[in-house]
Amino acid sequence: MRRKIALVIIGVLAVLVVWQWELVSYGWMQARGQLRILWNTRPVSDILADTAYPDSLKQKIELIQEIKRFAIDSLGLNKSGSYESFYDQQGKPILWVVTAAEPYQLIGKQWTFPIIGTFSYKGFFEKDWADSTVSQLKRDGFDTRINEVSAWSTLGFLNDPILSSFLNRSVGSLAELIIHELTHGTLFVKNSLEYNENLADFVGEYGAQRFLAQKYGKQSVPYQNYMSTKAFYDRYDEHILRGTRTLDSLYRTFKPTTPIVVKDSLKWQTIRQIVVTVDTISNELTQSHVRLVKKRRLDKLNLPNNAYFIGYLTYRKQQNRFRNEFEKRFDSNFKRYLTYLKETYPSL
């Protein structure tokens, strides 16, 4: 009887593997990548005691510990075992994310995963697999985008390490990153990626401002630099979001009989205009930011497509919603606001 039961179980598992081979193989690839990282981490205490590491990097690691304590004690984010270990990337990228969108609609391709739900992007620890996925998506007619990822969260299921690439960031950028990822471990709503990423961006930026003000003061160079950069990207957000509305309006005028050549001409003309007019958001303090954006975007081969705009909506579309709710309904009391969010939205 036990043998029969075992054979039945094996048979069912075999059917599931064949039926969901792509999901199973992808899951194995991701698990292998995550385990490789966790296996090769070192405790932070070991790094701080290692004379081979320069003091400047050790100070950044200690700063991360301070940011984490601030996020838990002052912001009320959940306690976490993350960022207590260190992984040396040896200067190499660690993760790539693929985004895809319909060519004439601002509709992103969705991928569904067990437990965590639906995502509008897909991560890969292996670049070849990411490239292969992009090639297939292009053959299927999608706009695509692939980019390196500097950090990710396992949503509290595992203890995420400090990555060596973190240490190249400015103080403000580092604080924003750590608080963003700890927010995911505090509140993550299944099948609501846009909500989750917009919330984490909002909390990351708010938390970074408070941390910098508390540690260095509002007149300090770290605080002023962060706020100057944020002011530019706030305007850039508004510009790109206006652009997405313009694109959406254009796509809605397309009919099934509209020739592809006409659609492409109007689409790329509109996107190029969005990039060119980035000048309108600049001032003398932000010209370097504008030059960087235009250098990346104006090249014909690098002109952003719908996948870029979908990615932008995923992270930035709801910023005003969170800001207004926080300031007007909760009188800028962050712990009250976070309590409300956790009680209102069921988290994983």
C-alpha positions as CSV (number, residue, x, y, z in Angstrom):
1,M,0.0,0.0,0.0
2,R,2.8,2.5,0.9
3,R,4.5,1.7,-2.3
4,K,1.3,2.4,-4.3
5,I,0.9,5.7,-2.4
6,A,4.5,6.7,-3.1
7,L,4.1,5.8,-6.8
8,V,0.9,7.9,-7.0
9,I,2.7,10.9,-5.3
10,I,5.6,10.6,-7.7
11,G,3.2,10.4,-10.6
12,V,1.4,13.5,-9.6
13,L,4.6,15.4,-9.1
14,A,5.9,14.3,-12.5
15,V,2.7,15.5,-14.1
16,L,3.0,18.9,-12.3
17,V,6.6,19.3,-13.4
18,V,5.7,18.6,-17.0
19,W,2.6,20.8,-16.9
20,Q,4.4,23.7,-15.2
21,W,7.9,23.1,-16.5
22,E,8.7,26.7,-17.2
23,L,7.5,27.8,-13.7
24,V,9.4,24.9,-12.0
25,S,12.6,25.5,-13.9
26,Y,12.4,29.3,-13.3
27,G,11.8,28.7,-9.6
28,W,14.8,26.4,-9.4
29,M,17.0,28.9,-11.1
30,Q,15.9,31.7,-8.7
31,A,16.3,29.4,-5.7
32,R,19.7,28.4,-6.8
33,G,20.8,32.0,-7.3
34,Q,19.4,33.1,-3.9
35,L,21.0,30.2,-2.1
36,R,24.4,30.9,-3.8
37,I,24.3,34.4,-2.4
38,L,23.2,33.3,1.1
39,W,25.8,30.6,1.2
40,N,28.6,33.1,0.4
41,T,27.6,35.9,2.8
42,R,29.7,36.8,5.8
43,P,28.4,38.2,9.1
44,V,28.7,42.0,9.3
45,S,30.8,41.6,12.5
46,D,33.4,39.6,10.6
47,I,33.6,42.3,7.9
48,L,34.0,45.0,10.5
49,A,36.8,43.1,12.2
50,D,38.6,42.3,8.9
51,T,41.7,44.5,8.4
52,A,41.5,43.8,4.6
53,Y,38.4,46.0,4.3
54,P,39.0,49.8,4.2
55,D,37.5,52.0,6.9
56,S,35.5,53.9,4.4
57,L,33.5,50.8,3.5
58,K,33.2,49.7,7.1
59,Q,31.7,53.2,7.9
60,K,29.0,52.6,5.2
61,I,28.2,49.2,6.7
62,E,27.8,50.7,10.1
63,L,25.7,53.4,8.6
64,I,23.4,50.7,7.1
65,Q,22.9,49.3,10.6
66,E,22.0,52.8,11.9
67,I,19.5,53.3,9.0
68,K,17.9,50.0,9.8
69,R,17.6,50.9,13.5
70,F,16.0,54.2,12.6
71,A,13.5,52.5,10.2
72,I,12.4,50.1,13.0
73,D,12.5,52.5,16.0
74,S,11.4,55.8,14.5
75,L,9.3,54.8,11.5
76,G,7.8,51.6,13.0
77,L,8.8,49.2,10.2
78,N,8.9,45.5,11.2
79,K,11.9,44.1,12.9
80,S,14.1,42.2,10.5
81,G,17.1,40.0,10.4
82,S,18.1,41.6,7.0
83,Y,21.3,43.5,6.5
84,E,23.2,41.7,9.2
85,S,25.4,39.9,6.7
86,F,27.5,41.0,3.7
87,Y,27.8,39.6,0.1
88,D,30.7,40.7,-2.0
89,Q,29.6,41.0,-5.7
90,Q,33.2,41.5,-6.8
91,G,32.1,44.3,-9.1
92,K,29.6,42.1,-11.0
93,P,25.9,42.6,-11.5
94,I,23.7,40.3,-9.5
95,L,20.2,40.4,-10.8
96,W,18.4,41.5,-14.0
97,V,14.7,42.4,-14.4
98,V,12.7,42.1,-17.6
99,T,9.7,44.3,-18.2
100,A,7.4,43.9,-21.3
101,A,4.4,45.9,-22.6
102,E,2.0,45.8,-25.5
103,P,3.4,47.9,-28.4
104,Y,0.4,50.2,-28.9
105,Q,-1.2,50.1,-25.4
106,L,0.2,51.0,-22.0
107,I,-0.5,47.5,-20.7
108,G,2.3,45.5,-19.1
109,K,2.7,41.8,-19.5
110,Q,1.9,40.0,-16.2
111,W,3.7,37.0,-14.7
112,T,2.0,35.0,-11.9
113,F,4.0,33.3,-9.1
114,P,2.9,31.1,-6.2
115,I,2.3,32.9,-2.9
116,I,3.5,36.3,-3.9
117,G,1.0,36.8,-6.8
118,T,1.1,38.7,-10.1
119,F,4.0,40.9,-11.2
120,S,4.6,43.2,-14.1
121,Y,8.3,42.3,-14.2
122,K,10.4,39.1,-13.9
123,G,13.8,38.8,-12.2
124,F,16.7,36.6,-13.3
125,F,19.9,35.7,-11.5
126,E,21.3,34.4,-14.9
127,K,21.8,37.0,-17.6
128,D,21.6,34.5,-20.5
129,W,18.1,33.5,-19.3
130,A,17.0,37.1,-19.1
131,D,18.3,37.8,-22.6
132,S,16.6,34.7,-23.9
133,T,13.3,35.8,-22.4
134,V,13.6,39.3,-23.9
135,S,14.3,37.7,-27.3
136,Q,11.2,35.6,-27.1
137,L,9.1,38.5,-25.9
138,K,10.2,40.6,-28.9
139,R,9.3,37.8,-31.2
140,D,5.9,37.8,-29.6
141,G,5.5,41.5,-30.4
142,F,6.1,43.1,-27.0
143,D,8.1,46.2,-26.2
144,T,10.8,45.1,-23.8
145,R,13.3,46.5,-21.3
146,I,16.0,44.8,-19.3
147,N,18.0,46.4,-16.5
148,E,20.3,45.6,-13.7
149,V,18.8,45.6,-10.2
150,S,20.9,46.9,-7.3
151,A,18.7,45.4,-4.6
152,W,15.6,43.3,-3.9
153,S,13.6,42.1,-1.0
154,T,12.6,38.6,-0.1
155,L,9.6,40.1,1.7
156,G,10.8,38.9,5.1
157,F,10.9,35.2,4.1
158,L,14.7,35.3,4.2
159,N,17.3,37.6,5.8
160,D,18.6,39.8,2.9
161,P,22.3,40.6,2.9
162,I,24.1,43.9,2.4
163,L,25.4,43.8,-1.2
164,S,28.8,45.3,-1.9
165,S,27.2,47.6,-4.5
166,F,25.3,49.4,-1.7
167,L,28.5,50.9,-0.5
168,N,28.9,53.0,-3.6
169,R,25.8,55.0,-2.9
170,S,25.5,58.4,-1.3
171,V,24.2,58.6,2.2
172,G,20.7,59.7,1.1
173,S,20.4,57.1,-1.7
174,L,21.5,54.4,0.7
175,A,19.0,55.4,3.3
176,E,16.2,55.5,0.7
177,L,17.2,52.0,-0.6
178,I,17.3,50.3,2.8
179,I,14.0,51.8,4.0
180,H,12.4,51.0,0.7
181,E,13.3,47.3,1.0
182,L,12.4,47.1,4.7
183,T,9.0,48.5,3.7
184,H,8.4,45.5,1.5
185,G,9.1,43.2,4.5
186,T,6.6,45.2,6.5
187,L,3.7,45.4,4.1
188,F,3.3,43.6,0.8
189,V,-0.1,43.1,-0.7
190,K,-0.6,40.1,-3.1
191,N,-1.4,41.0,-6.7
192,S,-0.9,44.7,-6.1
193,L,2.6,45.4,-7.4
194,E,2.0,49.0,-8.3
195,Y,0.6,49.7,-4.8
196,N,3.5,47.9,-3.2
197,E,6.3,49.6,-5.2
198,N,4.7,53.1,-5.0
199,L,4.3,52.7,-1.2
200,A,7.9,51.5,-0.8
201,D,9.1,54.5,-2.9
202,F,7.1,56.9,-0.8
203,V,8.2,55.5,2.6
204,G,11.8,55.2,1.3
205,E,12.0,58.9,0.4
206,Y,10.1,60.1,3.5
207,G,12.3,58.0,5.7
208,A,15.5,59.1,4.1
209,Q,14.6,62.8,4.6
210,R,13.8,62.2,8.3
211,F,17.0,60.1,8.8
212,L,19.3,62.7,7.1
213,A,17.6,65.6,9.0
214,Q,18.0,63.8,12.4
215,K,21.6,62.6,11.8
216,Y,23.1,65.6,10.0
217,G,20.6,68.5,10.2
218,K,18.6,70.1,7.5
219,Q,21.4,72.6,6.6
220,S,24.0,69.8,6.1
221,V,25.5,68.8,2.8
222,P,24.0,65.3,2.8
223,Y,20.5,66.6,3.4
224,Q,20.8,69.4,0.9
225,N,22.2,67.2,-1.8
226,Y,19.5,64.6,-1.3
227,M,16.7,67.2,-1.4
228,S,18.2,68.9,-4.5
229,T,18.3,65.5,-6.4
230,K,14.8,64.7,-5.1
231,A,13.4,68.0,-6.4
232,F,14.7,67.3,-9.9
233,Y,13.3,63.7,-9.9
234,D,9.9,64.9,-8.5
235,R,9.7,67.2,-11.6
236,Y,10.9,64.4,-13.8
237,D,8.2,62.1,-12.4
238,E,5.5,64.7,-13.2
239,H,6.9,65.1,-16.7
240,I,7.0,61.3,-17.5
241,L,3.6,60.7,-16.0
242,R,2.2,63.5,-18.2
243,G,3.9,61.7,-21.1
244,T,2.2,58.4,-20.2
245,R,-1.1,60.2,-20.4
246,T,-0.3,61.7,-23.8
247,L,0.8,58.2,-25.0
248,D,-2.4,56.6,-23.7
249,S,-4.5,59.2,-25.4
250,L,-2.6,58.6,-28.7
251,Y,-3.0,54.8,-28.5
252,R,-6.8,55.2,-27.9
253,T,-7.1,56.9,-31.3
254,F,-5.6,53.8,-33.0
255,K,-8.1,51.6,-34.8
256,P,-7.7,48.0,-36.0
257,T,-7.4,49.3,-39.5
258,T,-4.7,51.9,-38.7
259,P,-1.5,50.8,-40.6
260,I,1.4,49.6,-38.4
261,V,3.7,52.2,-40.1
262,V,1.4,55.0,-39.1
263,K,1.2,53.7,-35.5
264,D,5.0,53.4,-35.2
265,S,5.5,56.9,-36.7
266,L,3.1,58.6,-34.3
267,K,4.3,56.5,-31.3
268,W,8.0,57.2,-31.7
269,Q,7.4,60.9,-32.6
270,T,5.5,61.3,-29.3
271,I,8.1,59.4,-27.2
272,R,10.9,61.5,-28.7
273,Q,9.0,64.6,-27.9
274,I,8.6,63.5,-24.3
275,V,12.4,63.0,-24.0
276,V,13.3,66.2,-25.8
277,T,11.1,68.4,-23.6
278,V,12.7,67.1,-20.4
279,D,14.5,70.5,-20.6
280,T,11.4,72.2,-19.3
281,I,11.8,70.7,-15.9
282,S,15.4,71.9,-15.3
283,N,17.0,74.8,-13.6
284,E,20.6,75.9,-13.1
285,L,21.0,73.4,-10.2
286,T,19.7,70.4,-12.1
287,Q,21.3,70.8,-15.6
288,S,23.7,67.8,-14.9
289,H,20.6,65.6,-14.2
290,V,19.0,66.7,-17.4
291,R,22.1,66.1,-19.5
292,L,22.4,62.6,-18.0
293,V,18.7,61.8,-18.8
294,K,18.9,63.1,-22.3
295,K,22.2,61.3,-23.0
296,R,20.6,58.0,-22.0
297,R,17.3,58.6,-23.8
298,L,17.9,60.5,-27.0
299,D,19.9,57.9,-28.8
300,K,17.5,56.2,-31.3
301,L,18.5,52.8,-30.0
302,N,18.0,53.8,-26.4
303,L,14.7,55.8,-26.8
304,P,12.3,54.5,-24.1
305,N,9.5,52.3,-25.3
306,N,6.2,51.3,-23.6
307,A,8.0,48.9,-21.2
308,Y,9.9,51.9,-19.7
309,F,6.7,53.8,-19.2
310,I,5.0,50.8,-17.6
311,G,7.9,50.4,-15.2
312,Y,7.6,54.1,-14.3
313,L,3.9,53.7,-13.6
314,T,4.6,50.7,-11.4
315,Y,6.9,52.8,-9.1
316,R,5.7,56.4,-9.3
317,K,2.1,56.7,-10.4
318,Q,0.6,56.8,-6.9
319,Q,3.1,59.0,-5.1
320,N,0.6,62.0,-4.7
321,R,-2.0,59.6,-3.4
322,F,0.2,58.5,-0.5
323,R,1.6,61.9,0.2
324,N,-1.9,63.5,0.3
325,E,-3.3,60.8,2.5
326,F,-0.4,60.9,4.9
327,E,-0.4,64.7,5.2
328,K,-4.2,65.4,5.2
329,R,-5.8,62.4,6.8
330,F,-3.0,61.6,9.3
331,D,-1.5,65.1,9.8
332,S,1.9,63.7,8.8
333,N,2.0,61.3,11.7
334,F,3.8,58.4,10.1
335,K,3.3,55.7,12.7
336,R,-0.4,56.3,12.7
337,Y,-0.4,56.2,8.9
338,L,1.6,52.9,8.8
339,T,-0.8,51.4,11.4
340,Y,-3.7,52.3,9.3
341,L,-2.1,50.8,6.1
342,K,-1.3,47.5,7.9
343,E,-4.8,47.2,9.3
344,T,-6.5,48.1,6.0
345,Y,-4.4,46.1,3.5
346,P,-3.8,42.4,4.2
347,S,-0.1,41.6,3.8
348,L,1.6,38.4,2.9
